[in-house]
Amino acid sequence: MKASIINIGNSQGIILPSAILKKLNIVSKDEVDIYIDNNAIVIKPKPRMGWKKLFALATETSNSEGDLFEGLANKFDEEEWKWQQ
C-alpha cells in the first residue's frame, strides 16, 4: 500500500487508510507510539488501548454484589487444592 506525504499546517503528515486503523483497533484521538526502526517509521497502538471504556462497560453490566469468580473453576482448583479442616 502506498501513501503520499501531505502538508498539514506547518507540518507534514500521512493519511492512514481506515482498513489499517480498523485492523489495529485504532480510532480518532487514540495515542500511538511512533519510532524509527531499521530506517522505517513504525506506528504502534499503545498497550491496553480502550481499556477504560471497556472497564466502564463491564462494570455497568455486571452485578458487583455477586461472586465475580463464580463458574471460573479450573483443573488446579478442582485437583490441586488441599483443604485443611
Secondary structure, DSSP 8 states (H G I E B T S, - for coil): -----EEETTEEE----HHHHHHTT--TT--EEEEEETTEEEEEE-TTTTHHHHHHHHHHHS-TTS-TTTT---HHHHHT-----
